[in-house]
Amino acid sequence: MKVYLDDERTAPPGWQQVRWPEEAIQFLKTGVVEEISLDHDLGDDARGTGYDVLLWIEEAVVTCDFDPPVIQVHTANPPARNRMIAAVRTIQRLTECCCGAD
């Protein structure tokens, strides 16, 4: 399954559209997400951003009970993009460190 988090753009064909971080996280918890693409600004920061999904993934990886999907960032917000890309790199390093040693 491919999950596309965005409040305005329509998901590409073959992707599951979600509008809020909690929806994306619920799919991630199922373990069937192979790829996820994240927007940052979702129209209501009180409900979260795409960065919040990355924080959830990072925490799940640290506990070594979660194998993250391929992560893409498609936000148009340059500062948020930089922060999100840094989070993706951290997740990749943690995955290699924690779970690659099995």
MOJO-V611574 format. One record per residue. PHI is phi in degrees with one decimal (NA if undefined). D_LAST is the distance of its C-alpha to the last C-alpha in Angstrom with 1 decimal. Layout:
phi:d_last
PHI:D_LAST
PHI:D_LAST
This chain:
phi:d_last
NA:25.4
-116.3:26.5
-115.0:27.7
-121.8:30.4
-95.6:31.4
-164.4:34.9
-91.5:38.2
-121.3:40.5
-72.2:39.1
-87.0:38.7
-61.1:35.4
-64.0:35.4
-54.8:35.8
89.7:32.7
-109.5:31.3
-86.6:31.6
-77.8:33.8
-132.9:33.1
-108.2:35.3
-132.2:33.6
-53.8:30.2
-62.3:30.0
-66.6:30.4
-61.6:27.6
-64.0:25.3
-61.1:26.4
-65.4:25.4
-58.7:22.0
-62.7:21.5
-72.9:22.1
81.4:18.9
-104.3:21.1
-79.1:21.8
-94.1:20.7
-151.5:22.8
-138.2:24.8
-122.4:27.7
-121.0:29.1
-93.3:32.5
-92.7:33.1
-83.3:36.6
-115.6:37.1
92.1:40.6
-153.1:40.0
-59.2:37.9
-64.6:38.3
-89.9:36.2
110.6:33.6
-132.0:32.5
-61.6:29.8
-62.6:28.3
-62.5:27.8
-65.4:25.5
-63.4:23.4
-62.1:23.4
-64.2:22.3
-60.2:19.3
-58.6:18.4
-63.1:18.6
-65.3:16.6
-67.2:13.7
-59.9:14.0
-79.1:13.6
59.0:10.2
-113.4:12.0
-138.3:13.3
-101.0:12.5
-69.1:15.7
-77.5:18.2
-64.7:20.0
-116.3:22.3
-117.6:25.9
-121.0:28.6
-123.4:32.2
-69.1:34.1
-95.5:37.5
-90.4:37.3
-57.0:36.6
-63.0:35.6
-66.8:33.3
-58.4:31.8
-59.7:31.0
-65.1:29.4
-68.8:27.4
-62.5:26.2
-61.8:25.1
-65.7:23.1
-61.7:21.4
-62.7:20.5
-61.8:19.1
-60.1:17.0
-63.0:15.7
-64.3:14.9
-63.9:13.2
-63.2:11.0
-65.4:10.1
-70.8:9.9
-81.9:8.2
-99.8:6.0
-77.4:5.6
-88.9:3.8
-66.6:0.0
